[in-house]
Amino acid sequence: MTRFLIPLLVFVLIAVFLWIGLSLNPREVPSPLIDKPAPAFELPQLREPGGVIRTADLNGQVWLLNVFASWCTPCLEEHPHLVALAERGLVPIYGLNYKDGREAALKWLDRHGDPYTRIVVDREGRTGIEYGVYGVPETFVIDKSGVIRFKHIGPLTPEVLAEEIMPLVGRLQQ
Amino acid sequence: MIPELGHFAVIVALMVSITQSFFALAGAARGNRLWMSIARPAAHVQFALVALAFGCLAYAFLSNDFSVLNVASNSNSQLPWFYRLAATWGSHEGSLLLWVLMLSGWMSAVALFSRQVPTDMVARILGVMALVSIGFFLFMLLTSNPFDRLLPPAADGRDLNPLLQDPGMVIHPPMLYMGYVGFSVVFAFAIAALLSGRLDSAWARWSRPWTTVAWIFLTIGIALGSWWAYYELGWGGWWFWDPVENASFMPWLCGTALMHSLAVTEKRGGFKIWTVLLAILTFSLSLLGTFLVRSGVLTSVHAFATDPARGVFILGFLVVVVGASLVLFAWRAPRVGLGGQFDLVSRESALLANNVLLLVAAGSVLLGTLYPLFLDALGLGKISVGPPYFEAVFVPLMAPAMFLMGIGPLARWKKASLPDLAVRLKWAFGVALVSAAVLPLTMGRWSVMVAFGLLLAVWIVASGVVNLLERLQQLAATSGGSPVSYLKKLPRGYYGMLLAHTGVAVFIVGVTLVNGYETEKDVVMAPGNTVSIGDYTMRLERFEDIVGPNYTGIRGVVTVLKNGREQNILFPEKRLYSVQQMPMTEAAIDTGFTRDLYVSLGEAVEGGAWIVRVYHKPFVDWIWGGAFLMAMGGLVAVSDRRYRLARAARRQSADAKATVAA
């Protein structure tokens, strides 16, 4: 009898893990990068192909890093909120154009609006890996000393911006 | 109105399936023939209702009814009509409707083709299948209604994902689902056997064709998906060990084991418990695959549109179906009894070893697929398991299975002799060894992996030839007649086996040679430039603008030259789909029996030049050719006279013809 129970036990074990897995919504899991220095990058700019941006250049201000791509459908969902945020001019938004083509990205921005202070190009997705990006879009809040304070996975919603990101930005800017 | 009719049909179908499962199972338990007799007509009614619902949804798509949320999210008025039709199952909700359409279709087929099966068995089978369909109807109605309205209606739809706008993608999901869902039949057979305690050779003979047909569909479905990835994703790869691919591969491995185990149960009455367990596992893995793909537990990158309620529902359903079956298994299996004894060296042993290897392979794919989830759940960090793991585990597991594939069919049932087998197979092994040593040299470069792959492939074919010759000799010794009449005497099932095994060999050749000898170049090309790859030269003539029904783009005109002579002209495209603003690479492929030439456009660079990626892929089409042969083998085996499935089908079609004539 007992050996016939083995398949059941194995299945129960798997089911328990699947259950835990369901509650591990990737959007809610805190990134291991929170409160760690933002990984340094030195990347070409999208709009000025010669220009380069280094993380060190950005220290001394609170900034958002938004990972986006022209092929990413959920990005369209959050894009109007980013454009609205940029119009208020409260915080600089840097774009990380992830695994995308320059032409495609520029066309996409022409069409949907460009909320970004500046955009860096991560053609191979290497910087994305260092930031632990596992889906586009993602948004990071980085403080004056270059430490990641918050990470949002998936499209930004007005609620997340109003209730979490902007209050945090306000506190960090003081 | 039409969408409401579809919605209503699904609700009625749910009622029918509740009625069907209750009366069929209770009737079988109490021996009430009247109750049991409900099962067959109920199955047909259910199928008709779901077909009606499916037709309503297809109509909504074809008529551009953007007041239906599903249509507005997944279609567009610019979309050609055949993709609008395919969009019916392109969304989550629509694919669930396809699931239940197929489930009820299989149910209806079981009701039709089970005249020789005892009434209580049929009632149990249809009752169990109806239980499964209840779960899916509820899932659809509670969390994923395909007929939800969007008010006010959208002016136009958001379009079907451009990746899915492809002929391969139109037929891939239905094929795959036919396979997944088809395993519900043998699952129901297994549960019915556990319930009734009746598990004999007759049971195995009834289950076998259903299993094989489901397996054929799954094989074709997986091969189509792989082919689609090859030409549509523009990377030239054909298998990525993505969770979604693994979800379809696990039931295939388990189903393959099941087919072989059923053979033993039918012919020798052995492996009974093992067969029942495999039947349960195969369908469980199909359900698990659905769960993994639909719940978002394993976020395959770029997919965020998942609803937690759906995940909870499917997991609950999975626990009920699989948990209950395994409890039933633990409770009833000990009474099913064991089969006959067999020696360590025998066909049973070979098949058992093959089964265990296939199951362990399925388990290791499962482990690799779920490992990131396990680690995450235990708080040990986030990782992803890639192709290196799967390749490292898979090849060593499959190699002995391939070796046994040569021995098993020649070994005698019950007790075989090792020295005898060695003598009979020495020529096959010799041919395989020599081929492995020599053939790679003709390709230009000798490598261990290539030699090993070819060794296995030639071994499978050569031992198959030995097997066939031996069978013919036996026939010649026992009966008169011409050699052609001997060929006719061998059963179709036997030819099916040979054909499917040859398919495996062809598949191995494809994988081995393409891995060993493919070449790839990334070059910047302007019109007039050439690039040489393998024995070929490709000349980029010019770029042309193209305008499709719902996209615009650019295409290159590439001439393929061999020894200075024109062979073919290829048109690699880069499309921009206007609604979703999604760029798509359409690779151009010159397909050949011994090689593919593959050209895809990368990115535009300054001065009218493009980054162009070219591949030379020797024997890559053998991969899908092998899968096709395996499926054909299954088809030949199913047509074997002893299942009577073919005869029943012929009678049905004759009836249908008579009706039409009348």
Boltz contact constraints between the chains, C-beta under 6 A:
constraints:
  - contact:
      token1: [A, 1]
      token2: [B, 334]
      max_distance: 6.0
  - contact:
      token1: [A, 4]
      token2: [B, 330]
      max_distance: 6.0
  - contact:
      token1: [A, 4]
      token2: [B, 333]
      max_distance: 6.0
  - contact:
      token1: [A, 5]
      token2: [B, 330]
      max_distance: 6.0
  - contact:
      token1: [A, 7]
      token2: [B, 326]
      max_distance: 6.0
  - contact:
      token1: [A, 8]
      token2: [B, 326]
      max_distance: 6.0
  - contact:
      token1: [A, 8]
      token2: [B, 330]
      max_distance: 6.0
  - contact:
      token1: [A, 11]
      token2: [B, 322]
      max_distance: 6.0
  - contact:
      token1: [A, 11]
      token2: [B, 326]
      max_distance: 6.0
  - contact:
      token1: [A, 15]
      token2: [B, 319]
      max_distance: 6.0
  - contact:
      token1: [A, 17]
      token2: [B, 374]
      max_distance: 6.0
  - contact:
      token1: [A, 17]
      token2: [B, 377]
      max_distance: 6.0
  - contact:
      token1: [A, 18]
      token2: [B, 315]
      max_distance: 6.0
  - contact:
      token1: [A, 20]
      token2: [B, 377]
      max_distance: 6.0
  - contact:
      token1: [A, 21]
      token2: [B, 297]
      max_distance: 6.0
  - contact:
      token1: [A, 21]
      token2: [B, 373]
      max_distance: 6.0
  - contact:
      token1: [A, 21]
      token2: [B, 377]
      max_distance: 6.0
  - contact:
      token1: [A, 22]
      token2: [B, 297]
      max_distance: 6.0
  - contact:
      token1: [A, 22]
      token2: [B, 311]
      max_distance: 6.0
  - contact:
      token1: [A, 24]
      token2: [B, 376]
      max_distance: 6.0
  - contact:
      token1: [A, 26]
      token2: [B, 299]
      max_distance: 6.0
  - contact:
      token1: [A, 71]
      token2: [B, 582]
      max_distance: 6.0
  - contact:
      token1: [A, 74]
      token2: [B, 304]
      max_distance: 6.0
  - contact:
      token1: [A, 101]
      token2: [B, 603]
      max_distance: 6.0
  - contact:
      token1: [A, 103]
      token2: [B, 604]
      max_distance: 6.0
  - contact:
      token1: [A, 104]
      token2: [B, 583]
      max_distance: 6.0
  - contact:
      token1: [A, 135]
      token2: [B, 301]
      max_distance: 6.0
  - contact:
      token1: [A, 135]
      token2: [B, 302]
      max_distance: 6.0
  - contact:
      token1: [A, 135]
      token2: [B, 304]
      max_distance: 6.0
  - contact:
      token1: [A, 154]
      token2: [B, 304]
      max_distance: 6.0
